[in-house]
Amino acid sequence: MMVEITDLHKSFNGNLVLDGVSFTVSEAENMVVFGRSGTGKSVLLKCMIRLMEPDAGSVFIQGKDVLKLDLKDLNELRKDIGFLFQGAALYDSMSVRENLEFPLIRNFELDKKEIDERVNFVLEAVSLLDVINKMPSELSGGMKKRIGLARSIITKPKLMLYDEPTTGLDPITAKEISVLINDLQHRLKMTSIVVTHDLLCAKIIADRAIVLSDGKIVKEGSINELITSEDQLLKNFFSDEIFEQNGSKK
Amino acid sequence: MHKKLINFLTSGKLFSKTEKRLTEFFNMLGGLTSFSVRFFKELFLPPYEVEQIRKHMIELGMKTLPIVGVTGFIIGLVIAMQLSPVLKRFGAEAFLPGSVGISIVRELGPVICALIFAGRVSSGIGAELGSMRVTEQIDAMEVSGVNPFRYLVVTRIFATTFILPILTVYVIFISLIGAYIAVVLVQNMTWAYYIDRVIFAVEFGDAIPGVAKTFVFGYIVGLVGSYKGYTAENGTEGVGKASTSSVVVSSLLILIFDMVLVKLTLWIWPTVK
């Protein structure tokens, strides 16, 4: 099992955001976490790699108890994990090339030739070889997401975490990003957990999905099972999503 | 009006506001202290970010060089212009270079330079790190296995601590040039004689503590700016707050520490033997 989360709890100022979340993700599986805004999806991802400390519960990644690792071992584990942030989180003061080289230079002893090869490989994968010397401020939202994606896969991670990969993008670019993520998943054989409320993105990427509501998992299954579920909460959620995507109720 | 004031005083709003401000103040003091402890802990641990320190020293120094230069020149000129008639009144014009030199070296050069540096650099660091915090760049760094505190904070505090004394020496020199221009306007004095009088008046006990205390001021500027930026929250509004409060807090701390350090240096190097 690549990821095993048990009874995860997290609250902020008495407000319970994660209330006993448990699930597992197998190797090379693509899992989508659905939920409305503020249901704790991003918090879940951040707790998994200890950008936030959960109040209770356990997180095992590659068999390692993440919450009990010391900083050195945690950083060692993090080398095997890629994270695509909601806003891409590119370093403003660095060019695209420097952004991509940064995790390699800091964590691996690679020679210049190998670093260049990896940079070119990931830029080619996201079809943005021509922006290598540009600064993040010169890129569009979609381009930033692609470069963010390129940066997160450059270390060849075994597990990828995506935090709202299509948020803030127009529908066409959002679809392109989703297809790109799916393509990379299959090419690089990574396990992935995608947090989103974009149904189309989920349809393209997901092998399996869970739905979070009020900090709890309320449903788990394939995307089709969730969409066709008779559960009122899911019906409401998916009808709103379909309305948002099509501009009219179906 | 009177009734409104009484209502306000008795409503408990004043107390709750004061309580909130006090809590924030002590939280900040606690935060600065733990940040400081963490800085000294991480400073001696490898990897040493020498390249980043060098980059920040050059960047922060070059950014501040023109503004501190102009300010120093004007301060020197104005001090000499102000002191000249006063000394003339007591028949002590001959002491003009010496008194100007002492005031610039002991107090005005270091403090003015530190305050300008705080305004320029502390706010810049606060805004830069604040923006990195709210756009998750610091989180991204952490996820990629890099210690963001060491990479972003330790390097900046180290750079400000060691660049400010260098800038201060430069400001003192420029201020003395400014003062000389004011002196030659009222007295017929050569540059060599002027510098000779300044060197004669300024003792070791004036110059060393004056420059040495700027290490503390530089540390304060880096520490406050980094702390405010690193702990920024609430999006762009938080970045603005981090930037503004960095300047206010670091300027205030510079003046408070100046008061303490002046007392301390007078005790170590008494001016009257």
Interface residues (C-beta under 8 A of the other chain):
Chain A: K46 I49 L51 L71 N75 E76 R78 K79 I81 F83 F85 Q86 G87 A89 L90 Y91 D92 S93 F102 P103 R106 N107 T155
Chain B: E128 S131 M132 T135 E136 Q137 D139 A140 M141 E142 V143 S144 G145 V146 N147
